[in-house]
């Protein structure tokens, strides 16, 4: 005669679907965080070997060091997603509480930035210009990563400089200042030029922006983009407001959904523990 088997013996409150969904999502982000750390560390070491010195004395030195920002961002993603992975896999409520708290803090910070940017867009532009414009312009050429980023932004967004002064911002750089002994004095980077590449040879004309600062806006606009990048990006954002809002809303809802899953799993684990104790 077969032995009697209690049908509730294998019952569990913990949903495998919720558990492994959290694990899979965080495993992907864990790999992404590791990739960011690897790329950032490689770029940091490569820059160190190329320049021989990396200055990290002020807050701006850290924020404007792209490789270091990648390492920090990757480290945060790596730690938080690892807590989510391990917390879900091991059914550890402490790790899940830490994970959901971190996600909630990220969500609140994102909402605060979005609200400030939407309600006070002009004040946010002024803060960005006052905080970063001079530092970014003056460190151009000193940081290869930052230089590549600025050149890419100026070429893609068809702008020159950062603030409302536009191409005249480059007068703050020691290489492009009109008092500089450099051959680039009173000039701007080639990435400001409307046609920097020679069609016949396919080579970049790095001299296309020389002595442009001495010309009027009307004359300079025939050779280079004259508007600052912050203003161009602001106008682009206003034209694509619904797209940006849709992406932001999707990201926010995704974060809330993952927080909901984490809190649901926490509750299920607590129920299962109380069932075992009783």
C-alpha positions as CSV (number, residue, x, y, z in Angstrom):
1,X,0.0,0.0,0.0
2,X,1.6,3.4,-1.0
3,X,2.5,5.7,1.8
4,X,0.3,8.7,2.4
5,X,1.8,12.0,1.0
6,X,0.7,15.4,2.4
7,X,-0.2,17.6,-0.6
8,X,0.9,20.7,1.3
9,X,4.4,19.4,2.0
10,X,6.0,20.9,-1.2
11,X,3.8,24.1,-1.2
12,X,5.7,27.4,-1.1
13,X,4.6,31.0,-1.1
14,X,7.6,32.0,-3.1
15,X,6.8,32.4,-6.8
16,X,9.5,30.9,-9.1
17,X,8.4,33.3,-11.8
18,X,9.0,36.4,-9.7
19,X,12.2,35.0,-8.3
20,X,13.9,34.2,-11.5
21,X,12.5,37.3,-13.3
22,X,14.3,39.5,-10.8
23,X,17.4,37.3,-11.1
24,X,17.5,37.4,-14.9
25,X,17.0,41.2,-15.1
26,X,19.7,41.9,-12.6
27,X,22.1,39.4,-14.1
28,X,21.9,41.3,-17.4
29,X,22.6,44.6,-15.5
30,X,25.3,42.9,-13.5
31,X,27.1,42.0,-16.7
32,X,26.6,45.5,-18.1
33,X,28.1,47.0,-14.9
34,X,31.1,44.8,-15.2
35,X,31.5,45.9,-18.8
36,X,31.4,49.5,-17.9
37,X,34.0,49.0,-15.2
38,X,36.3,47.2,-17.6
39,X,36.0,49.8,-20.4
40,X,36.4,52.6,-17.9
41,X,39.4,51.1,-16.2
42,X,41.1,50.4,-19.6
43,X,40.5,54.0,-20.7
44,X,41.8,55.3,-17.4
45,X,45.0,53.3,-17.6
46,X,45.5,54.2,-21.3
47,X,45.1,57.9,-20.5
48,X,47.4,57.6,-17.5
49,X,50.1,56.0,-19.7
50,X,49.6,58.6,-22.5
51,X,49.6,61.8,-20.3
52,X,51.5,60.5,-17.3
53,X,49.3,62.5,-15.0
54,X,45.6,62.6,-14.1
55,X,44.5,65.4,-11.9
56,X,41.7,64.6,-9.5
57,X,41.8,67.5,-7.1
58,X,38.3,69.0,-7.4
59,X,34.7,67.8,-8.0
60,X,34.9,69.0,-11.6
61,X,38.0,66.9,-12.2
62,X,36.1,63.8,-11.3
63,X,32.8,64.6,-13.1
64,X,34.6,65.6,-16.3
65,X,36.9,62.5,-16.3
66,X,34.8,60.2,-18.5
67,X,36.7,57.0,-17.8
68,X,36.4,57.6,-14.0
69,X,32.7,58.3,-14.3
70,X,32.3,55.1,-16.2
71,X,34.1,53.2,-13.4
72,X,31.9,54.8,-10.7
73,X,28.7,54.3,-12.6
74,X,29.6,50.7,-13.5
75,X,30.6,50.0,-9.8
76,X,27.2,51.2,-8.6
77,X,25.3,49.2,-11.2
78,X,27.5,46.1,-10.5
79,X,26.9,46.3,-6.7
80,X,23.2,47.0,-6.8
81,X,22.4,44.4,-9.5
82,X,24.5,41.8,-7.7
83,X,22.5,42.4,-4.5
84,X,19.3,41.9,-6.6
85,X,20.7,38.7,-8.2
86,X,21.9,37.2,-4.9
87,X,18.9,38.4,-2.9
88,X,16.5,36.7,-5.4
89,X,18.5,33.5,-5.8
90,X,19.1,33.0,-2.1
91,X,15.8,34.4,-1.0
92,X,17.6,36.9,1.2
93,X,15.3,39.7,2.4
94,X,18.1,41.9,3.6
95,X,19.7,42.1,0.2
96,X,16.3,42.6,-1.4
97,X,15.5,45.5,0.9
98,X,18.9,47.1,0.1
99,X,18.2,46.5,-3.7
100,X,14.7,48.0,-3.6
101,X,15.9,50.9,-1.5
102,X,18.7,51.7,-4.0
103,X,16.2,51.6,-6.9
104,X,13.8,53.9,-5.0
105,X,16.6,56.4,-4.4
106,X,17.6,56.3,-8.1
107,X,13.9,56.8,-9.1
108,X,13.5,59.8,-6.7
109,X,16.7,61.5,-7.9
110,X,15.6,61.0,-11.6
111,X,12.2,62.5,-10.8
112,X,13.8,65.5,-9.0
113,X,16.1,66.2,-12.0
114,X,13.2,65.8,-14.4
115,X,10.9,68.2,-12.4
116,X,13.6,70.8,-12.1
117,X,14.4,70.6,-15.8
118,X,10.8,70.8,-16.8
119,X,9.7,73.6,-14.4
120,X,12.9,75.7,-14.4
121,X,14.6,74.9,-17.8
122,X,16.2,78.3,-18.2
123,X,17.6,78.3,-14.6
124,X,18.9,74.8,-15.2
125,X,20.7,76.0,-18.3
126,X,22.3,78.9,-16.4
127,X,23.5,76.4,-13.6
128,X,25.0,74.1,-16.3
129,X,26.7,77.0,-18.0
130,X,28.1,78.5,-14.9
131,X,29.2,75.2,-13.4
132,X,30.8,73.4,-16.3
133,X,31.3,75.7,-19.3
134,X,34.6,77.3,-18.3
135,X,36.0,74.1,-16.8
136,X,35.2,72.1,-20.0
137,X,36.5,74.7,-22.3
138,X,39.7,75.2,-20.4
139,X,40.5,71.5,-20.1
140,X,40.0,70.8,-23.8
141,X,43.3,69.3,-25.1
142,X,44.4,68.3,-21.6
143,X,42.0,65.4,-21.5
144,X,41.9,63.2,-24.7
145,X,38.5,61.6,-23.7
146,X,36.9,64.9,-23.0
147,X,38.3,66.4,-26.2
148,X,36.8,63.5,-28.3
149,X,33.5,63.9,-26.6
150,X,33.4,67.7,-27.3
151,X,34.4,67.2,-30.9
152,X,31.7,64.5,-31.3
153,X,29.0,66.8,-29.8
154,X,30.0,69.8,-31.9
155,X,29.9,67.8,-35.1
156,X,26.7,65.9,-34.3
157,X,24.7,68.8,-32.9
158,X,26.2,71.4,-35.3
159,X,27.3,73.8,-32.5
160,X,30.5,75.5,-31.3
161,X,31.3,76.2,-27.7
162,X,28.8,75.6,-24.9
163,X,27.2,78.8,-23.5
164,X,25.2,81.5,-25.3
165,X,28.4,83.1,-26.3
166,X,28.8,80.2,-28.8
167,X,32.1,80.1,-30.7
168,X,33.6,82.9,-28.6
169,X,33.7,80.5,-25.6
170,X,36.9,79.1,-27.1
171,X,38.7,82.4,-26.2
172,X,38.8,81.0,-22.7
173,X,41.1,78.1,-23.8
174,X,44.8,78.7,-23.6
175,X,45.4,77.3,-27.1
176,X,42.7,79.3,-28.8
177,X,42.9,82.5,-26.8
178,X,43.9,85.5,-28.9
179,X,46.9,86.2,-26.6
180,X,48.2,82.7,-27.1
181,X,51.5,82.2,-28.9
182,X,50.0,79.1,-30.6
183,X,49.2,79.1,-34.3
184,X,45.6,78.3,-33.3
185,X,45.2,81.7,-31.5
186,X,41.8,83.3,-32.0
187,X,40.6,80.1,-33.6
188,X,38.2,77.3,-32.8
189,X,38.5,73.4,-33.0
190,X,38.0,71.9,-36.5
191,X,34.8,70.2,-35.2
192,X,33.1,73.6,-35.3
193,X,33.6,73.9,-39.0
194,X,30.6,73.4,-41.4
195,X,32.8,71.6,-43.9
196,X,35.9,70.3,-42.1
197,X,36.5,67.5,-44.5
198,X,38.0,68.1,-47.9
199,X,35.7,66.3,-50.4
200,X,38.5,65.7,-52.9
201,X,41.1,64.4,-50.5
202,X,38.9,63.1,-47.8
203,X,41.2,64.6,-45.2
204,X,40.2,66.7,-42.2
205,X,41.2,70.4,-42.5
206,X,42.3,71.1,-38.9
207,X,43.0,74.8,-39.9
208,X,39.5,75.6,-41.0
209,X,38.7,77.3,-37.8
210,X,41.8,79.5,-37.5
211,X,41.3,83.2,-36.6
212,X,37.5,82.8,-36.6
213,X,37.1,84.6,-33.3
214,X,38.2,87.9,-34.9
215,X,35.3,87.7,-37.4
216,X,31.7,88.9,-36.8
217,X,28.9,86.3,-36.3
218,X,27.6,86.9,-39.8
219,X,31.1,86.3,-41.3
220,X,31.9,83.3,-39.0
221,X,28.6,81.6,-39.7
222,X,29.7,81.0,-43.3
223,X,32.5,78.8,-42.1
224,X,31.5,77.4,-38.7
225,X,28.5,76.7,-36.5
226,X,28.2,79.7,-34.2
227,X,25.6,78.6,-31.6
228,X,26.5,77.1,-28.2
229,X,25.8,73.4,-27.7
230,X,23.7,73.8,-24.6
231,X,21.2,76.0,-26.4
232,X,21.2,73.6,-29.4
233,X,20.5,70.6,-27.2
234,X,17.8,72.5,-25.4
235,X,16.0,73.4,-28.6
236,X,16.4,69.8,-29.8
237,X,14.9,68.5,-26.5
238,X,11.9,70.9,-26.9
239,X,11.2,69.6,-30.4
240,X,11.4,66.0,-29.3
241,X,9.7,66.6,-25.9
242,X,7.1,63.8,-26.4
243,X,9.7,61.2,-27.4
244,X,11.9,62.1,-24.4
245,X,8.9,62.1,-22.1
246,X,7.9,58.7,-23.4
247,X,11.3,57.2,-22.9
248,X,11.5,58.7,-19.4
249,X,8.1,57.4,-18.5
250,X,8.9,54.0,-19.8
251,X,12.1,53.9,-17.7
252,X,10.3,55.2,-14.6
253,X,7.5,52.6,-14.9
254,X,10.1,49.8,-15.5
255,X,11.9,50.8,-12.3
256,X,8.6,50.9,-10.3
257,X,7.7,47.5,-11.7
258,X,11.1,46.0,-10.6
259,X,10.7,47.6,-7.2
260,X,7.2,46.0,-7.0
261,X,8.6,42.6,-7.9
262,X,11.3,42.9,-5.2
263,X,8.8,43.9,-2.6
264,X,6.5,41.1,-3.7
265,X,9.3,38.6,-3.4
266,X,10.1,40.0,0.1
267,X,6.6,39.5,1.2
268,X,6.5,35.9,-0.2
269,X,9.7,35.0,1.6
270,X,8.4,36.4,4.9
271,X,5.2,34.4,4.5
272,X,7.2,31.2,3.8
273,X,9.4,31.8,6.8
274,X,6.3,32.4,9.1
275,X,4.8,29.1,7.7
276,X,8.0,27.2,8.6
277,X,8.1,28.7,12.1
278,X,4.5,27.8,12.7
